[in-house]
Amino acid sequence: MPVPRILFSILLLIWLLPVQASIVAFDFDDPQKEARFKKFSEELRCLVCQNQSLADSNAELALDLRRELYKMINSGATDDEIVEFMVNRYGDFVLYRPPVKTTTYLLWFGPFLLVVIGLVILLSVIRKVSKQQDTKLSEEERKQLAELLKDKQKEN
C-alpha cells in the first residue's frame, strides 16, 4: 500500500508545480505605484489570450508584459509613456479601450454596422413574406374555400 501513496504524492506534486510557477508577486515601495500597476494590468490586453487582461492571464507573454510594466513604473515612467510604449510595440490591440481613429473604426463601429445590416435584412424578409400573404384569391379559389367551409360546417 505505501507504493500507491508515494506514486500519488509524486503525481500530485508534478501537477501542482506548474500552478506554483505561474504565481509571481511584484513588490512596490509605494502604494500609488502598486495601484498604477494594478490599473494598467487590468487595462492592457494579453496578446496571447486576447480576451483576458494582463492581470487575468497566465501566459508567458502576459508575465513578460507585467514584468516590463513593473520596471517602467518603478523607473518613474508616466502613464502616457507606458501607453505609448505598449502601443508602439504591440499596436492598439493591446488596449482594452483603443482610441477612435481611422484604423480602429471597424473595431468601434463594426458591431453597430452588423446590427444595422441585420435589421435591413430582417425588414426585407418581413416585407417579402407580407407581400406573399397579401395576394388576393381568384374566383376559383374563393369557390373552393366556400365549399370547404360548407363541408366543415356540415360536419359540425
N, C-alpha and C positions, 0 to 999 in steps of 0.2 A: 503493500500500500504506500510506502513512502515515495516510491519512484513516480507515481502519477502526481503526487503533490508537488514534487520538485519540478516535474515537467510543466505542470500547470503554473507554478510560480515563475518559471523562466518565460513561458509564453506570455503571461501577464506583464512581466517587465518589458519584454520586447514590444508588446502592444502599446504600453504607456510611454515608452521613451520618445517617440516622435511627438506626442502631445506635450510632453515636458519641454522638448527642444523648441517648440514654436512660441513659448511664452518669453517675451523679452520686456524687461522693465526699463523705463527711462527715468532717471533721477534728475530733478531740477532743483536748483538752489533758490528759485523764486517761484511763488505760486502763480504769478502772472505769466511766466514763461510756460508753465505746465498747462495753464488754461489756453494759451495760444496754441500749444501743441495739440491739445485735445480738439480744439476748434478746427484746426487745419486737417487733422487726421480724419475728422468726420466730414469735411467739405471736399476733400480730394478723393477721387475715384481710384480704385485698384484697377490697373490696366489689364490685368490677367482675368480677374473675376468679372469685371465690367459692371456688375450691379451691386457691388459692395464698396463701402468706403475703406480707406486705409486702416481705420480703427477696427473694422469688422473682418478684414481679410487675413488669412494665414499664409498667403502666397509669398514666395521668396522675394518677388519684386516689391510687394507691399511692405515687407520688412525692410528692404533696402531703401524704399522711399521714406519710411518712418525714420530710419537712421539719418538720412540726408536732411530731413525736416528737423530732427533733433539737433544736428550740427549747425544748421542755419539759424535756428532760434537761439542756441547758446552763443553763436558768434555775433549776435546782435542784428541780424537781418530784419528789415521791416516787413510788414505784411505784403506790401506791394512787390518788394524784391523776391519774396518767396513765391508769390503767384506768378510773377514774370519768369522766374527760373523754371518752375514746373511747366508752364505753358510753352516756353521756348523749347524745352527739352522733349515734352510729350504731347504737345498740342492742346487745343481747347477741350478735348475729350476727358482730360484728367480732372476737369472741374465739374462738379455736380450741377452748377448753375453757370454754364458758359455765357459769355456776353452775346448780345444780339448784334450780329454783323452779317455781312453777305455770306460768309462761309458757314454760318450756323442757322440761316433762315429755315432750312428744311428741318432741322432739329427742333426749332421753336414753333414753326407754323405747320409742319407736316401733319401732326395729329388733327389739327383743325381742318386742314385741307382734305384729309381722308374722311372726316365726318361729313363735310360738305358734299364730297363725291358720293358717299354712301346715301345721303339724303336725296340727291338728284336721281340716282339710280332707283331708289325706293319709290319716289314720286312718279317716275316714268313707268315703272311696273304697275303701280296702282292705277294710273290713267289708262294704260292698255287694258287692264282687267275690267275697269269700269266701262270702257267703250264696248268691250265684248259683251258685257251684261246688258247694256242699253239697247241692243239690237231689238227691233220690233218683230213681232211674229207675223208671218204671212197668213193669208186667209186659210190656207190648207192646214197650217199648224194650229190656228185657233180652233178649227173644227175638230181636229184630233184631240186637242186639250179639252174642249167641251164634252166630247164623247167620253174621255177618260174620267172627267169629273162626274158625269151622269152615272157611269158604271160604278164608281166609288160610292156614290150616294145610294144606289140601289142595294149595294152590299151591306150598308149600314142600316 
